[in-house]
Amino acid sequence: MLEKLVSDTKKYWNYAVYATKSQLKSEVAGSHLNWLWWVLDPLLLMLVYWFIAIALKSSGLAYFPIYIFIGLTLWNFWNGVVTGSIRLLKANKGTVSRVFLPKLTLLYIKMMVVGFKMLISLGIVVLMMLCYRVPLTWNVLYTIPLVFVLFLVTFGFSTILMHFGVFVEDLSNLVSVAMRLLFYLTGIFYSIEQSNIPDVFKNMLLYWNPACYVITGFRNTLLYGRGINLYAFAFWIVAGFVLSFIGIRLIYKYENSYVKVL
């Protein structure tokens, strides 16, 4: 299975890159601002939440506007890929039905499109940090493994949901409700660490909620010079590989059955 995965990825990688560029172009095709919109969109979003941060200022957290924007940036990637993966095969029914294309290639395209937008938003985070003169420490390097965890766990969950999304009609609605609940349990607009949540539940949210773990780790390393919980990091690395293995196995096993169901 691993050999097939590597072979398919190499063979169709150029197509995935081309399709990613085409999709990004099509999203701004009707806009006079064209590619400038990819910068303006997160900038305008940042301004909205900057005003929200001022209104909420009761948190007492340093660099609170950046704190919120980091949370939203990473959440949008996680939420966009995971929820988008459910109907990915149905949305590309025409392509899947006419030509052979490894189904994981569609997920690569989705992750690259959403990831491109995330990178622009992270660039704005860096500019905000410069404006606020946020001091940096060597702990900022922890963001690299945190990004890897985010991509790996997102890929793992998405492969499984992409498979079951073909057979379970209401899965998209169920996951949307679950993600809405998870949004409030991830601490986008508040600090779970400083909340009044009992410690046992607080630790469950901080370390065993993958979105919360990555977002909290990003904030702590970038803004406050702290390290990350390495036990939780090791757990999510292993969990990410296990989820990915299960998802890839499911997709390869039922790859020829999807067209019949679609």
C-alpha positions as CSV (number, residue, x, y, z in Angstrom):
1,M,0.0,0.0,0.0
2,L,2.8,2.4,0.8
3,E,4.5,1.8,-2.5
4,K,1.2,2.5,-4.4
5,L,0.7,5.7,-2.3
6,V,4.2,6.9,-3.2
7,S,3.9,5.9,-6.8
8,D,0.5,7.6,-7.2
9,T,1.7,10.7,-5.4
10,K,4.7,11.1,-7.7
11,K,2.8,10.4,-10.8
12,Y,-0.1,12.8,-10.2
13,W,1.7,15.5,-8.2
14,N,2.2,17.8,-11.1
15,Y,-1.5,17.5,-11.9
16,A,-2.4,18.3,-8.2
17,V,-0.2,21.4,-8.4
18,Y,-1.8,22.5,-11.7
19,A,-5.3,21.8,-10.4
20,T,-4.6,23.8,-7.2
21,K,-3.4,26.8,-9.2
22,S,-6.5,26.5,-11.5
23,Q,-8.9,26.4,-8.6
24,L,-7.3,29.4,-6.9
25,K,-7.5,31.3,-10.2
26,S,-11.1,30.4,-10.7
27,E,-12.0,31.6,-7.2
28,V,-10.9,35.2,-8.1
29,A,-11.7,35.1,-11.8
30,G,-14.7,37.4,-11.3
31,S,-12.9,39.9,-9.1
32,H,-11.2,43.0,-10.3
33,L,-8.7,42.8,-7.5
34,N,-7.7,39.3,-8.7
35,W,-4.8,37.9,-6.6
36,L,-4.8,40.9,-4.4
37,W,-7.9,39.5,-2.8
38,W,-5.9,36.7,-1.2
39,V,-4.2,39.4,0.9
40,L,-7.1,41.7,1.4
41,D,-9.5,38.9,2.6
42,P,-7.4,37.9,5.7
43,L,-6.4,41.6,6.3
44,L,-10.1,42.6,6.4
45,L,-10.8,39.6,8.6
46,M,-7.9,40.6,10.9
47,L,-9.4,44.1,11.3
48,V,-12.8,42.7,12.2
49,Y,-11.4,40.5,14.9
50,W,-9.0,43.3,16.1
51,F,-12.1,45.3,16.9
52,I,-13.6,42.2,18.6
53,A,-10.4,41.8,20.6
54,I,-10.7,45.4,21.8
55,A,-14.3,44.8,22.8
56,L,-13.4,41.6,24.6
57,K,-10.3,43.1,26.3
58,S,-11.3,41.5,29.6
59,S,-9.1,38.5,28.9
60,G,-5.9,40.3,30.0
61,L,-3.8,38.4,27.5
62,A,-0.9,40.1,25.9
63,Y,-1.1,40.6,22.1
64,F,-4.7,39.5,22.2
65,P,-5.5,40.6,18.6
66,I,-2.7,38.4,17.3
67,Y,-3.8,35.7,19.7
68,I,-7.3,35.6,18.1
69,F,-6.0,35.8,14.6
70,I,-3.6,32.8,15.0
71,G,-6.5,30.8,16.3
72,L,-8.7,31.7,13.4
73,T,-6.0,31.1,10.8
74,L,-5.2,27.5,12.0
75,W,-8.8,26.7,12.7
76,N,-9.9,27.7,9.2
77,F,-7.4,25.3,7.7
78,W,-8.5,22.4,10.0
79,N,-12.2,23.1,9.5
80,G,-11.9,23.9,5.8
81,V,-10.1,20.6,4.9
82,V,-12.0,18.3,7.3
83,T,-15.5,19.5,6.4
84,G,-14.6,19.9,2.7
85,S,-13.3,16.3,2.4
86,I,-16.7,14.8,3.2
87,R,-18.3,15.7,-0.2
88,L,-15.0,15.9,-2.1
89,L,-15.7,12.8,-4.2
90,K,-19.3,13.8,-4.9
91,A,-18.3,17.3,-5.8
92,N,-15.8,15.8,-8.4
93,K,-18.2,13.1,-9.6
94,G,-17.7,14.1,-13.2
95,T,-13.9,13.8,-13.0
96,V,-14.0,10.6,-11.0
97,S,-16.5,9.0,-13.4
98,R,-14.7,9.9,-16.7
99,V,-11.0,9.3,-16.0
100,F,-9.0,7.3,-13.6
101,L,-7.5,9.6,-10.9
102,P,-6.2,8.5,-7.5
103,K,-8.8,9.7,-5.1
104,L,-6.2,11.0,-2.7
105,T,-5.1,13.5,-5.3
106,L,-8.4,15.3,-4.8
107,L,-7.5,15.6,-1.1
108,Y,-4.0,16.9,-1.9
109,I,-5.6,19.6,-4.1
110,K,-8.0,20.6,-1.3
111,M,-5.2,20.8,1.3
112,M,-3.0,22.9,-1.0
113,V,-5.8,25.3,-1.8
114,V,-6.7,25.8,1.9
115,G,-3.1,25.7,2.9
116,F,-2.2,28.5,0.5
117,K,-4.7,30.7,2.1
118,M,-3.4,29.8,5.6
119,L,0.1,30.7,4.6
120,I,-1.0,34.2,3.5
121,S,-2.8,34.6,6.9
122,L,0.3,33.4,8.7
123,G,2.3,36.0,6.8
124,I,0.0,38.7,8.2
125,V,0.5,37.2,11.7
126,V,4.2,37.8,11.2
127,L,3.6,41.4,10.2
128,M,1.3,41.9,13.2
129,M,4.1,40.5,15.5
130,L,6.5,43.0,14.0
131,C,4.1,45.9,14.6
132,Y,3.5,44.8,18.2
133,R,7.2,44.1,18.6
134,V,6.7,40.6,20.0
135,P,10.0,39.3,21.3
136,L,11.0,35.9,19.8
137,T,12.8,33.0,21.4
138,W,14.2,29.8,20.1
139,N,10.9,28.1,21.1
140,V,9.5,29.6,17.9
141,L,11.0,26.6,16.1
142,Y,8.4,24.4,17.7
143,T,5.9,25.8,15.1
144,I,7.6,23.6,12.4
145,P,6.6,20.3,14.1
146,L,3.3,21.8,15.1
147,V,2.5,22.5,11.4
148,F,3.5,18.9,10.6
149,V,1.1,17.6,13.2
150,L,-1.7,19.8,11.9
151,F,-1.2,18.6,8.3
152,L,-0.8,14.9,9.4
153,V,-3.9,14.8,11.7
154,T,-6.0,16.8,9.2
155,F,-5.0,14.4,6.4
156,G,-5.8,11.4,8.6
157,F,-9.3,12.5,9.6
158,S,-10.0,13.8,6.1
159,T,-9.2,10.5,4.4
160,I,-11.6,8.6,6.6
161,L,-14.3,11.2,6.2
162,M,-13.8,11.3,2.5
163,H,-14.4,7.6,2.3
164,F,-17.5,7.5,4.5
165,G,-18.9,10.7,2.9
166,V,-19.6,8.7,-0.2
167,F,-21.8,6.2,1.6
168,V,-23.4,8.2,4.5
169,E,-25.6,10.9,3.1
170,D,-26.0,12.9,6.4
171,L,-22.4,12.7,7.4
172,S,-21.7,16.3,6.3
173,N,-24.5,17.7,8.5
174,L,-23.3,15.6,11.5
175,V,-19.7,16.7,11.1
176,S,-20.7,20.4,10.7
177,V,-22.5,20.3,14.0
178,A,-19.5,18.5,15.7
179,M,-17.1,21.1,14.2
180,R,-19.3,23.9,15.5
181,L,-19.1,22.5,19.0
182,L,-15.4,21.9,18.7
183,F,-14.9,25.5,17.6
184,Y,-16.1,26.7,21.0
185,L,-14.1,24.0,22.8
186,T,-10.9,25.1,21.1
187,G,-10.6,28.5,22.7
188,I,-10.4,30.7,19.6
189,F,-11.7,33.8,21.4
190,Y,-10.5,32.9,24.9
191,S,-7.7,31.2,26.8
192,I,-8.6,27.7,27.9
193,E,-5.5,27.7,30.1
194,Q,-6.8,30.8,32.0
195,S,-10.5,29.7,32.0
196,N,-12.5,28.5,35.0
197,I,-12.9,25.0,33.4
198,P,-12.0,22.2,35.9
199,D,-8.4,21.1,35.4
200,V,-9.3,17.6,34.3
201,F,-11.5,18.9,31.5
202,K,-9.0,21.7,30.7
203,N,-6.2,19.2,30.2
204,M,-8.5,17.1,28.0
205,L,-9.2,20.1,25.8
206,L,-5.6,21.4,25.7
207,Y,-3.9,18.1,24.8
208,W,-6.5,15.7,23.4
209,N,-8.3,18.1,21.1
210,P,-5.9,18.2,18.1
211,A,-7.1,21.7,17.0
212,C,-6.8,23.1,20.5
213,Y,-3.4,21.5,21.0
214,V,-1.9,22.9,17.8
215,I,-3.5,26.4,18.2
216,T,-2.4,26.7,21.8
217,G,1.1,25.5,21.0
218,F,1.4,28.1,18.2
219,R,0.3,30.9,20.4
220,N,2.6,29.9,23.3
221,T,5.7,29.5,21.1
222,L,5.1,32.6,18.9
223,L,3.7,35.1,21.4
224,Y,4.9,34.0,24.8
225,G,8.2,32.1,24.2
226,R,7.0,28.8,25.8
227,G,7.6,25.2,24.7
228,I,5.0,22.6,23.9
229,N,3.7,19.4,25.6
230,L,5.9,16.7,24.1
231,Y,3.8,13.8,25.3
232,A,0.8,15.2,23.5
233,F,2.9,15.9,20.5
234,A,4.1,12.3,20.4
235,F,0.5,11.1,20.8
236,W,-0.8,13.1,17.9
237,I,2.1,12.1,15.7
238,V,1.3,8.4,16.3
239,A,-2.5,9.1,16.0
240,G,-2.0,11.0,12.8
241,F,-0.1,8.1,11.2
242,V,-2.6,5.6,12.4
243,L,-5.6,7.7,11.1
244,S,-3.8,8.2,7.8
245,F,-3.1,4.5,7.4
246,I,-6.7,3.6,8.1
247,G,-8.0,6.3,5.7
248,I,-5.6,5.4,2.9
249,R,-6.4,1.7,3.3
250,L,-10.1,2.4,3.1
251,I,-9.8,4.5,0.0
252,Y,-7.6,2.1,-1.9
253,K,-9.8,-0.8,-0.9
254,Y,-13.0,0.8,-2.1
255,E,-11.5,3.0,-4.9
256,N,-13.3,1.1,-7.7
257,S,-16.6,1.1,-5.8
258,Y,-17.1,4.8,-5.5
259,V,-18.2,5.4,-9.1
260,K,-21.1,2.9,-8.6
261,V,-22.3,4.7,-5.5
262,L,-21.8,8.2,-6.9
